[in-house]
Amino acid sequence: MKRILITGADSYIGTSVEKWLKRSEFSGMYQVDTVDMRGEGWKQKDFSGYDTVFHVAGIAHTDIGKVTEKQRKMYYAVNCDLAVETAQKAKREGVKQFIYMSSIIVYGEGSSVRKKRVITRETKPSPSNFYGDSKWKAEKRLCSFSDETFYVAILRPPMIYGEGCKGNYQTLRKIALRCPVFPDFSNERSMLYIWNLCEFVRLLADSGQRGLFFPQNKEYSRTADIIRQVGRENRKRIWMTKLFNPCVILGGMFPGKIGGMVNKAFGSLVYEYQEYFGNQYQHYTLEESIKKIERNS
């Protein structure tokens, strides 16, 4: 039986992984515990006996233009310093594998409607804000702990979405439910459905591997396809048209917030495909995942 400790109580990803590992088909295969990382109480938790620590505790991405200097420092304290302190404790108490949830954000937020951006294993991180920088600094410090007795695995997933998630998927969903017309613009995005991520974490814990990983869905996503599928599942007809595509390209050229929003919504940003575990973790396609989300909403 694998013993897995999830650090970060009530987190969306941590809670989802816990539910996944407790499915009936995995009965007797895993013991999963969660520890709350708020305050100092977690330091009294005995990590010995766990095979894997899955560290998901952190401050999520927010509007970085509306944070104080105190909040900015908190990003580094939680996303970096806390992760490092947790890994040190895990290594000291004999844990074999430490999995850290990082993000594609370490490569910056740059995407464009005019050029497809492809991130490969050779692409160098270049954070464009302190959120990404806090993750990148944590990665570098954590990797220094990795040796033949303590394996550090870094996950840099793209946009994660699923039932009950917050963030960009919910924004697209609101658009789909309110707008009768939407640009049929051809772009590509790497995304990762929450249950595909959970299966990836399970396989990674089983393997005990270390290194850098870029899990994603088996296919790239188009913003227009997401809007269309959400509308279809909610029986809402949306007219998809290429007539507005010149406006999308023009909007992406605007400086400041407008251009940033357009490029974020319609820009192309993908990971180069890599195979992990025979890609057995990619249980759900984009279409299947949206069906599950919308039918459970």
C-alpha positions in Angstrom: 0.0 0.0 0.0 1.3 3.5 -1.0 1.1 6.1 1.8 0.6 9.6 0.4 0.5 12.8 2.3 -1.2 15.8 0.7 0.0 19.1 2.1 -2.7 21.8 1.8 -6.1 21.1 3.3 -9.2 22.1 1.3 -7.3 22.9 -1.9 -9.0 22.2 -5.2 -6.3 20.0 -6.6 -5.4 18.3 -3.3 -9.1 17.4 -2.5 -9.6 16.1 -6.1 -6.5 13.9 -5.9 -7.7 12.5 -2.6 -11.1 11.7 -4.0 -9.5 10.0 -7.0 -7.2 7.8 -5.0 -10.2 6.7 -2.8 -12.2 5.4 -5.8 -13.4 1.9 -5.3 -11.2 0.6 -8.1 -8.2 1.6 -6.1 -9.4 0.0 -2.8 -6.6 -1.0 -0.6 -3.9 0.5 -2.8 -3.5 3.9 -1.1 -3.6 5.5 2.3 -4.1 9.2 1.7 -3.9 11.8 4.5 -4.1 15.6 4.3 -2.4 18.1 6.6 -3.4 21.8 7.0 -0.4 24.0 6.3 -1.8 27.1 7.9 -0.1 28.2 11.0 2.6 26.1 12.7 0.7 23.0 13.6 1.8 21.1 10.5 5.3 21.0 11.8 4.2 18.5 14.5 2.9 16.1 11.9 5.0 12.9 11.6 6.0 12.5 7.9 7.9 9.3 8.5 6.3 6.3 6.9 4.9 8.2 3.9 6.2 7.2 0.5 5.2 10.4 -1.2 4.4 14.0 -0.1 2.3 15.8 -2.7 2.7 19.6 -2.0 -0.2 21.7 -3.3 -0.3 24.3 -0.5 0.1 27.7 -2.1 -1.4 31.1 -3.1 -3.2 30.8 -6.4 -2.8 33.3 -9.2 -4.8 36.5 -8.8 -4.9 40.0 -10.2 -1.3 40.9 -9.5 -2.0 44.5 -10.2 -4.2 44.8 -7.1 -1.9 43.4 -4.4 0.0 45.2 -1.7 3.7 44.8 -1.0 2.8 42.8 2.1 0.7 40.4 -0.1 3.5 40.2 -2.6 5.9 39.0 0.1 3.3 36.5 1.1 3.5 34.9 -2.3 7.2 34.1 -1.8 6.7 33.0 1.8 4.0 30.5 0.9 4.8 29.4 -2.7 8.5 29.2 -2.1 9.7 29.3 1.5 6.9 27.0 2.8 7.5 24.5 0.0 11.2 24.4 0.8 10.6 24.0 4.5 8.1 21.1 3.9 10.6 19.3 1.6 13.3 19.6 4.2 11.1 18.1 6.8 10.0 15.3 4.3 13.6 14.5 3.5 14.7 14.6 7.1 12.0 12.1 8.1 12.6 9.6 5.4 10.0 10.4 2.7 11.1 8.9 -0.6 9.4 11.3 -3.1 8.3 14.9 -3.0 5.9 16.2 -5.7 5.6 19.9 -6.1 2.8 21.6 -8.0 4.3 24.4 -10.0 2.7 25.9 -13.2 3.2 26.9 -16.8 3.3 30.4 -15.3 7.1 30.1 -14.8 7.4 30.7 -18.5 5.6 34.0 -18.3 2.1 34.9 -19.4 3.0 35.8 -23.0 0.7 34.5 -25.7 -0.3 36.2 -29.0 -3.1 36.0 -31.5 -0.4 36.5 -34.2 2.1 33.7 -33.3 1.8 30.3 -31.8 4.1 29.9 -28.8 5.4 26.4 -28.2 7.1 25.5 -24.9 9.6 22.6 -25.0 11.7 20.9 -22.4 14.6 23.2 -23.5 12.6 26.4 -23.1 14.0 28.5 -20.2 11.7 29.8 -17.5 11.1 33.6 -17.7 8.5 34.6 -15.1 6.7 37.8 -16.0 5.4 38.5 -12.5 6.1 37.6 -8.8 3.6 34.8 -8.8 5.5 33.0 -11.5 8.8 34.0 -9.9 7.8 32.6 -6.5 7.1 29.2 -8.2 10.4 29.3 -10.2 12.4 30.1 -7.1 10.8 27.2 -5.2 11.6 24.8 -8.1 15.3 25.7 -8.1 15.6 25.3 -4.3 13.7 22.1 -4.2 15.7 20.5 -6.9 18.9 21.0 -4.9 17.5 18.5 -2.3 17.1 15.7 -4.8 19.5 12.8 -4.4 19.5 9.0 -4.5 17.4 8.8 -1.4 15.0 11.7 -2.0 13.3 12.2 -5.3 11.9 15.6 -6.2 9.3 15.7 -9.0 8.2 19.1 -10.4 4.8 19.4 -12.2 4.3 22.4 -14.5 0.7 21.9 -15.7 -1.1 24.3 -18.1 -4.5 25.6 -17.3 -6.4 23.2 -15.0 -10.1 23.0 -15.2 -12.9 20.8 -13.9 -16.0 20.5 -11.9 -16.1 23.2 -9.2 -13.0 24.9 -10.5 -12.5 28.7 -10.5 -10.6 30.8 -13.0 -10.5 30.9 -16.8 -12.9 28.0 -17.5 -15.7 29.8 -15.5 -15.0 33.0 -17.4 -15.4 31.1 -20.7 -18.5 29.4 -19.4 -20.2 32.7 -18.6 -19.4 34.0 -22.0 -20.9 30.9 -23.6 -24.1 31.2 -21.6 -24.5 35.0 -22.4 -23.2 35.7 -25.9 -25.2 34.7 -29.0 -22.2 35.4 -31.2 -18.6 34.4 -30.8 -15.5 34.7 -33.1 -14.5 31.4 -34.7 -10.8 32.1 -34.3 -8.3 29.4 -34.8 -5.9 29.2 -31.8 -4.4 26.4 -29.7 -4.0 26.0 -25.9 -2.6 23.3 -23.7 -5.1 22.4 -21.0 -5.4 19.7 -18.3 -8.7 18.3 -17.0 -8.6 17.8 -13.3 -9.3 14.0 -13.4 -6.5 13.6 -16.0 -4.2 15.4 -13.6 -5.3 13.2 -10.7 -4.5 10.0 -12.6 -1.1 11.5 -13.6 -0.3 12.1 -9.9 -1.3 8.6 -9.1 0.9 7.1 -11.7 3.8 9.4 -10.7 3.5 8.3 -7.1 3.3 4.7 -8.1 6.5 5.0 -10.2 8.4 7.0 -7.5 10.1 9.0 -10.3 11.8 12.4 -10.1 12.3 15.1 -12.7 10.3 17.7 -14.5 6.9 16.9 -16.0 4.5 18.7 -18.3 1.1 16.8 -18.1 -1.6 17.9 -20.5 -4.7 16.7 -22.3 -4.2 14.6 -25.4 -5.3 17.3 -27.7 -4.9 21.1 -27.8 -7.9 23.2 -27.2 -9.5 26.0 -29.2 -11.3 28.8 -27.4 -14.1 28.7 -29.9 -14.5 24.9 -29.4 -14.9 25.3 -25.7 -17.5 28.0 -26.1 -19.3 25.9 -28.7 -19.3 22.8 -26.5 -20.4 24.6 -23.4 -23.3 26.1 -25.3 -24.3 22.8 -26.8 -24.3 21.1 -23.4 -26.6 23.9 -22.1 -28.8 23.8 -25.2 -27.8 27.3 -26.1 -27.2 28.1 -29.7 -24.2 30.3 -30.5 -23.4 31.7 -33.9 -19.7 31.1 -34.5 -18.4 33.4 -37.2 -15.0 34.3 -38.7 -16.3 37.8 -39.5 -14.9 39.1 -36.2 -11.4 37.5 -36.6 -9.8 40.7 -38.0 -11.1 42.4 -34.9 -9.5 39.8 -32.7 -6.1 40.3 -34.4 -6.5 44.1 -34.2 -7.5 43.8 -30.5 -4.4 41.7 -29.8 -2.2 44.6 -31.1 -3.7 47.1 -28.6 -1.3 48.0 -25.7 -2.3 47.5 -22.1 -5.2 45.7 -20.6 -7.3 45.4 -23.8 -4.6 43.7 -25.8 -3.6 41.5 -22.8 -7.2 40.3 -22.5 -7.6 39.5 -26.2 -4.2 37.7 -26.3 -5.0 35.7 -23.2 -8.4 34.6 -24.6 -7.4 33.9 -28.2 -3.6 33.5 -28.2 -1.9 30.2 -28.8 0.3 28.8 -26.0 1.1 25.1 -25.9 3.4 22.5 -24.6 5.2 20.3 -27.0 3.7 16.8 -26.6 5.6 14.4 -24.5 4.7 10.9 -23.5 4.4 9.9 -19.8 3.3 6.5 -18.6 2.2 5.6 -22.1 -0.2 8.5 -21.8 -2.5 6.3 -19.7 -3.4 9.3 -17.6 -5.3 11.0 -20.4 -8.6 9.4 -19.7 -10.8 12.2 -20.9 -10.8 14.2 -24.1 -11.8 17.9 -24.1 -15.3 17.1 -25.3 -15.8 14.4 -22.7 -14.5 16.6 -19.9 -16.8 19.5 -20.8 -19.7 17.1 -20.9 -18.9 15.9 -17.4 -18.4 19.4 -16.1 -21.6 20.8 -17.5 -23.8 17.8 -16.6 -22.6 18.1 -13.0 -23.0 21.9 -12.8 
